[in-house]
Amino acid sequence: MPDSTEFAHAPVRTNYLAILAAAVAYYVIEAVWFKVLGDAWLSALGTNLSEMLAKISDRPTWPLYVGAFICNLIIALVMAWVFSQARVRTALAGIQWGVMLWLGFVATVVFTNYSFELRHPRLMLIDAGCPLLGLIVAGAIIGGWQRKSS
């Protein structure tokens, strides 16, 4: 059995099933988030469901959903790469890294852009809150679901 110092320096193997699960979980979080907060989100955008549907009525919506899932898959892949470099090996560490990645890259960009765009603070919270929850859950999955050494 390896000692703790040997384990700390062992390479972290990529678990592609965990990456896929994290991407799916993130996608489900987005679906539920905007189902629950959809009216508040539309209100903060200054529109309503009828106006939004009218804007997209002449085009298919499936590319939006496929594009969102591909983005979630990229997020999970990059997160797994960062975790392998940082040797993240537990769900708790994955959660902590998820929060830090959100704080460093998502919150800062959303809050800066939305401030200059004079967006409603509620929109900032809704649009930044979803990735926070998504990165927390994806971080727990990718950090905690390690591949067995062969």
N, C-alpha and C positions, 0 to 999 in steps of 0.2 A: 504494500500500500504506500503511495507516495506521501511524503510529508507536505505540510502546508506551503513551504517555500517552493517546492517542486511544482505543486498544483497552481500556484500563483503565476508561474512563468510558462505553463503549458499553453499551447495555442488554443484559441476558442474556435471550434468548428462551426461552420455555417449550417443552420438548421432551416432548410428551405420550406419545410412544412410549417414551422413556427412563423416564418416570414409571411407565408400565405394566410395563415390563421390571423396574424396581426392585421394584415391588409383587409381581410373580410370583417374583422371586429371593428376596425376603424370605419369602414363603409357602413356597417350597421349603426354605429354610434351616430354618424352623420345623418342617416335616415331618421332615426328616432329623435335626435336633437332638433332637426328642422321640422319634424312632424309636431313635436311638442311646442316649439318656439316659433313656428312658421308665421303665425299672425303678428307676433311682436317683431319678428325680423322684417316682414313686409312693411309694417307700420314705420319702423325705424328707417327703412329704405325710402319711405314716402310714397308707397304704392300699395296696391291690393292684389289679391289673387286673380281677379278678372283681368286687370291690366297686365299682369305678368304673363298670364296664359295667352292673351292677345298678342304679346310680343313674340311668342314662340309658336304661334298657331300654324304658321306656314312652313315649319321645318320639323324634322323628326327630333324627338327628345332622347332617343337611345344613345347618341354620341355623348350627350352630357353625362349620362350614368356610366358609360364605358370609360370616358375620360377621367371621371372622378375615381373609379376603381384603379385605373392605371396610375394615377397620382398617388393613391394610397399604397399601392404596391411599391412604387419608387420610394416613398417615405419609409416603408418597412425595410426595404433593401438597404437604404442609406443608414437607417438606424442600426441594423444588424452589423454593417461594416464598422460604424462608430463603436458599437459595443464590443466587437472583436478587437479593435485597437485598444480600447480601454479595459479590456478583460472583464466586462460585465458578465456575471455568472449567476445572479439571483434576480428574482422578481422585484424585490425591494430596490436593488441597485438599478434595475431597469426603469422602475417608476421614478427614482431620483433623477436619472439621466433624462428621462422623458420630460420632466418638469424643467430641468435646466436647458434642454434643447428648445423647448417651447419659449422659455423666458428669453433666451439669447437670440432666437431667430424668428419666432412667430410673433410674440407679443410686441417686440420692438418694432418690427416692420408694420404690423397692423396699426398699432397706436400712433406711430409717426405718420403713416400715410393717411389714416382717417382723421388725424388732427388737422393736417394741411388741407384735406378735402372737406373740412368742416362737417364731418359726419356726426350723427347723433351718438353720444356715448353709449347708449343702449345697443346700437349696432356694433360698436367696437367690442362690447362684452359678449354679445352673441357670437360674432364671427371669430373672436379669439378664444372663446370658451370651448367651442367644439374641438379645435385641435388640441387644446390642453387635455381634455378628457381622452381624446384619441391617442395622443402620445403617451399618456399615463398607461392606458390599457395595452397599447402596442409594446411599450417598454416592459411591462410586466410579462407579457407573453414571450417576447424575444429574449429578455433577460433570464427568465425563469425556465424556459423550455430548451434545455441544452441537449445537443446530440450526444449519444453515448460514444465513447472512444472505441475504435475498433482494433 
